[in-house]
Amino acid sequence: DILNFYGAFVATVAVGGAALWFKKGNPSGLVPLVPMSFGAAYQYDFAYGSKMSRIREEAALILDENRSLGTNSPFILPENNLVMNTETYLRFTSPSEKK
């Protein structure tokens, strides 16, 4: 969705810049397209490119690293957590043995 809105915005700026160029003979109206093209490329990469797969791969590496550190739970509480301590958290999140 964001790519469509951003693309429409860039196209509007391009048309406005081209109209300004033809009206005044100065291509300075097209200058904003330079940084906007980087934003459009980023949005395209996020929507259709490999950015989402790179994010998923990095998240999987982080989860694997946490598991390799000896914890069974991939979600680790912050050290200064005021809600519950680590032992209570592990007691609630560890799979319970059915008797």
TORKOL-4160 file (C-alpha; in steps of 0.2 Angstrom, whole numbers, padded with zeros to 4 digits, m for minus):
99
<pt num="1" X="0000" Y="0000" Z="0000"/>
<pt num="2" X="0014" Y="0012" Z="0005"/>
<pt num="3" X="0023" Y="0009" Z="m0012"/>
<pt num="4" X="0007" Y="0014" Z="m0022"/>
<pt num="5" X="0004" Y="0030" Z="m0012"/>
<pt num="6" X="0023" Y="0034" Z="m0012"/>
<pt num="7" X="0024" Y="0031" Z="m0031"/>
<pt num="8" X="0009" Y="0042" Z="m0034"/>
<pt num="9" X="0017" Y="0056" Z="m0024"/>
<pt num="10" X="0033" Y="0054" Z="m0034"/>
<pt num="11" X="0024" Y="0054" Z="m0050"/>
<pt num="12" X="0015" Y="0070" Z="m0045"/>
<pt num="13" X="0031" Y="0078" Z="m0041"/>
<pt num="14" X="0038" Y="0073" Z="m0057"/>
<pt num="15" X="0024" Y="0080" Z="m0067"/>
<pt num="16" X="0024" Y="0096" Z="m0057"/>
<pt num="17" X="0043" Y="0097" Z="m0059"/>
<pt num="18" X="0042" Y="0094" Z="m0078"/>
<pt num="19" X="0028" Y="0107" Z="m0080"/>
<pt num="20" X="0039" Y="0120" Z="m0070"/>
<pt num="21" X="0054" Y="0116" Z="m0081"/>
<pt num="22" X="0044" Y="0119" Z="m0097"/>
<pt num="23" X="0035" Y="0135" Z="m0090"/>
<pt num="24" X="0051" Y="0143" Z="m0083"/>
<pt num="25" X="0065" Y="0134" Z="m0093"/>
<pt num="26" X="0073" Y="0130" Z="m0076"/>
<pt num="27" X="0075" Y="0111" Z="m0072"/>
<pt num="28" X="0076" Y="0115" Z="m0053"/>
<pt num="29" X="0059" Y="0108" Z="m0051"/>
<pt num="30" X="0065" Y="0090" Z="m0054"/>
<pt num="31" X="0079" Y="0091" Z="m0040"/>
<pt num="32" X="0067" Y="0084" Z="m0027"/>
<pt num="33" X="0066" Y="0068" Z="m0038"/>
<pt num="34" X="0084" Y="0063" Z="m0033"/>
<pt num="35" X="0081" Y="0059" Z="m0015"/>
<pt num="36" X="0063" Y="0053" Z="m0018"/>
<pt num="37" X="0070" Y="0040" Z="m0030"/>
<pt num="38" X="0080" Y="0032" Z="m0016"/>
<pt num="39" X="0064" Y="0032" Z="m0005"/>
<pt num="40" X="0055" Y="0024" Z="m0020"/>
<pt num="41" X="0068" Y="0011" Z="m0022"/>
<pt num="42" X="0068" Y="0007" Z="m0004"/>
<pt num="43" X="0049" Y="0005" Z="m0004"/>
<pt num="44" X="0050" Y="m0006" Z="m0019"/>
<pt num="45" X="0063" Y="m0017" Z="m0012"/>
<pt num="46" X="0053" Y="m0019" Z="0004"/>
<pt num="47" X="0037" Y="m0023" Z="m0006"/>
<pt num="48" X="0043" Y="m0034" Z="m0020"/>
<pt num="49" X="0062" Y="m0036" Z="m0018"/>
<pt num="50" X="0072" Y="m0047" Z="m0005"/>
<pt num="51" X="0071" Y="m0035" Z="0010"/>
<pt num="52" X="0057" Y="m0045" Z="0018"/>
<pt num="53" X="0067" Y="m0061" Z="0016"/>
<pt num="54" X="0082" Y="m0053" Z="0023"/>
<pt num="55" X="0073" Y="m0047" Z="0038"/>
<pt num="56" X="0066" Y="m0065" Z="0040"/>
<pt num="57" X="0083" Y="m0073" Z="0039"/>
<pt num="58" X="0090" Y="m0061" Z="0051"/>
<pt num="59" X="0076" Y="m0064" Z="0063"/>
<pt num="60" X="0079" Y="m0083" Z="0061"/>
<pt num="61" X="0098" Y="m0081" Z="0065"/>
<pt num="62" X="0094" Y="m0071" Z="0081"/>
<pt num="63" X="0082" Y="m0084" Z="0087"/>
<pt num="64" X="0094" Y="m0098" Z="0083"/>
<pt num="65" X="0108" Y="m0088" Z="0092"/>
<pt num="66" X="0097" Y="m0087" Z="0107"/>
<pt num="67" X="0093" Y="m0105" Z="0107"/>
<pt num="68" X="0112" Y="m0109" Z="0105"/>
<pt num="69" X="0115" Y="m0099" Z="0121"/>
<pt num="70" X="0107" Y="m0112" Z="0131"/>
<pt num="71" X="0089" Y="m0105" Z="0133"/>
<pt num="72" X="0074" Y="m0115" Z="0127"/>
<pt num="73" X="0064" Y="m0100" Z="0125"/>
<pt num="74" X="0068" Y="m0088" Z="0111"/>
<pt num="75" X="0060" Y="m0073" Z="0120"/>
<pt num="76" X="0071" Y="m0067" Z="0133"/>
<pt num="77" X="0066" Y="m0054" Z="0146"/>
<pt num="78" X="0076" Y="m0038" Z="0148"/>
<pt num="79" X="0087" Y="m0038" Z="0163"/>
<pt num="80" X="0078" Y="m0024" Z="0172"/>
<pt num="81" X="0061" Y="m0031" Z="0170"/>
<pt num="82" X="0049" Y="m0026" Z="0184"/>
<pt num="83" X="0035" Y="m0037" Z="0179"/>
<pt num="84" X="0043" Y="m0054" Z="0184"/>
<pt num="85" X="0060" Y="m0062" Z="0186"/>
<pt num="86" X="0068" Y="m0074" Z="0174"/>
<pt num="87" X="0064" Y="m0090" Z="0185"/>
<pt num="88" X="0045" Y="m0085" Z="0185"/>
<pt num="89" X="0045" Y="m0082" Z="0166"/>
<pt num="90" X="0053" Y="m0099" Z="0163"/>
<pt num="91" X="0041" Y="m0108" Z="0174"/>
<pt num="92" X="0026" Y="m0100" Z="0165"/>
<pt num="93" X="0033" Y="m0103" Z="0147"/>
<pt num="94" X="0042" Y="m0120" Z="0149"/>
<pt num="95" X="0032" Y="m0134" Z="0143"/>
<pt num="96" X="0024" Y="m0143" Z="0158"/>
<pt num="97" X="0025" Y="m0162" Z="0160"/>
<pt num="98" X="0008" Y="m0170" Z="0160"/>
<pt num="99" X="0006" Y="m0183" Z="0173"/>
